[in-house]
Amino acid sequence: MEDSLRKALSEKQAAVDAHGAAVRELKASGAPKDAIDAAVQGLNALKLDKASIEKQLQAALTNGNEANAVSREAFRQSLVNTLERRLFYIPSFKIYRGVAGLYDYGPPGCAVKSNVLAFWRQHFVLEENMLEVDCPCVTPEIVLKASGHVDKFTDLMVKDEKTGTCYRADHLLKDFCKEKLEKDLTISGEKAAELKHILAVLDDLSSEELGAKIKEYGITAPDTKNPLSTPYPFNLMFQTSIGPSGLSPGFMRPETAQGIFVNFKDLYYYNGNKLPFAAAQIGQAFRNEISPRQGLLRVREFTLAEIEHFVDPDDKSHPKFSEVANLEFLMFPRGEQVSGQSAKRMLLGEAVSKGTVNNETLGYFIGRVYLFLTSLGIDKERLRFRQHLANEMAHYAADCWDAEIECSYGWIECVGIADRSAYDLRAHTVRDELKLLEKYLELDVNVEKISCLFYYGFLEASLIFFVVCSKYDKSGVPLVAHEKFAEPREMEKLIIAPVKKELGLAFKGNQKMIVEALEAMSEKEAMEMKAKLESIGEIAFHVCTLGKDVTITKNMVSISKEKKKEHQRIFTPSVIEPSFGIGRIIYCLYEHLFYTRPSKTGDEQLNVFRFPPLVAPIKCTVFPLVQNQQYEEVAKSIAKSLTAAGISYKIDITGTSIGKRYARTDELGVPLAITVDSTSSVTIRERDSKDQIRVSVEEVASVVKEVTDGQSTWADVLWRYPTHSSVSVDE
């Protein structure tokens, strides 16, 4: 529809221009007034037609709601004002004018975050019997060199050539394209298609291509309109040094996962040398974002909760998959994205059985993530699972899905669930120790002798292995799992041996990345390459880390299979990784649970957070109806019983009207309010319905605990106790 409207608008504009020229010509030639008037009338009719098409196109671009963007902005501003005023979070170092991308959580924000993390531990760590670890934030350079972060953890940056202000190059191009598509009605259908294509392949653009587009479209610095530099890579890690000498470089970790990977060997032993098992970690991560924006959604220090589920690459079934197979929710497979369709509701079991989701274990965690987010209070209709497009996938990944939550900023990635194959463990070890000994040190020794020395721990072989591993930024520790056979088996082993000398001559500085890509090939890919090399002598091979195809010739790699009897199978486990951005989830939760309602008099709008008891920062409040010594004593007695029951509460014995006190705590999202209006019984008010029940003083703590622990709903207790109504105590 948009394309046809743009085409019609372009044609109508051409007609208006032509008719306008004709009118001007009539006037210049002194044509009769009747002829000029008729021509002007025709021109006005064309302009009305053009205006009508423009209106239709604007409606199509804004989904039929022109006020949508304005209302989103107004809603967001109201929410952020409330969050900062009530101290859910505020900019860090505020009295020094703050620092972009850094935020402090206040008391209610800390409580919400603590409750979200407590539920995460219960839902994942306890339920799945995971092994939780806590690793340092400071990470030695060698670890992040092996993982690839030192070389590849970059964004492309441009600078204002006059002021030196930095911007993310892709963000500038993205914002330009989106603004043009949404606001410029004059661009042609062809131009609109070009801009949409750029948005689709934005992550694939090289620095040269990105720079060319910025120059072509005349994009300048947003604040000053000054020209921009050419894009160049900027590493997002905060660098530091470990120890006073400055000789041991390190970084603040950009993710928590590497601490789990480097501890795999010990965790595997702790788990009885059995697979599958999962390790989990909650902790701070640091990314020196070029241009932080969107509040809690893009910050420089944030909390991650990550799971690394280690599994046999030959068996990715899951014993508990049937528990989530019947879940139905919005899924956005890559096929639908490429064809321009929308996300659709799918049964998770069907998605796995049809191969849309790669395997059961990945599907199981997608289902568990869905249950986690919706239990927190995320709206099911504004949650979808989007599959990564081919251009987003790392060459080693089997399948990746993002849990995206819709908020006023659009669809935001909050959880990534990826099958990363065996890449991460291989990154920290050496794939084939004996080959490295022969190839890189060019040892003219008997392989069996070296093997014997290595496995029996003789000093010479150990030192050689250590030197090799150090030279190639590896740990020297084989991060592998073992499967022992009852009887010896004849095994067929795939051998991929890149010829580094030939690759070095052909590709110079790119040799290492091409070697890694070749070694990471699956058996199917490797055998297809072998067949092509044997038949035609060369093959085009896509190297994801280079973002392009290279030509591999027969003399650059040897691919073969060996058969030998084995007593055990040694393999590198695959990793299924759900990674949770806690700050992003919490912000989306704030948006989904915030609303306003009129006060009793109707003269103002009151803010309310409808937090479920699970995440509410305070579970209940205690209010003496009036300032009265007896009521205050009852309130203090109830407070003690709430403390004993482990229920967070807030007591307010000020003389403020009860209606204003209700409104204040509704704005904090407190689910229940206890009002002391006698010495023997009290009322309990539910936040959203404002219904009240009367309960004896002795029972009140148990009733509150029953509701806030989720043992009963408010509807369950509403019919068990007498209702209470008062015309004077609400807002």
PyMOL commands that set and color helices and strands:
alter all, ss='L'
color gray80, all
select helices_A, chain A and resi 2-28+33-61+68-85+94-96+107-126+141-147+149-152+169-183+189-204+207-216+257-262+264-270+295-297+321-323+334-338+348-353+360-376+380-382+423-427+433-441+447-456+459-471+500-519+523-536+554-556+582-593+629-644+658-666+700-708+714-718
alter helices_A, ss='H'
color red, helices_A
select strands_A, chain A and resi 89-91+103-105+131-132+138-140+154-159+166-168+232-235+239-241+249-252+277-286+301-311+328-332+344-347+383-387+399-407+410-419+481-498+538-543+548-553+557-571+574-581+594-598+605-609+620-624+649-651+672-676+681-686+692-696
alter strands_A, ss='S'
color yellow, strands_A
deselect
rebuild
show_as cartoon
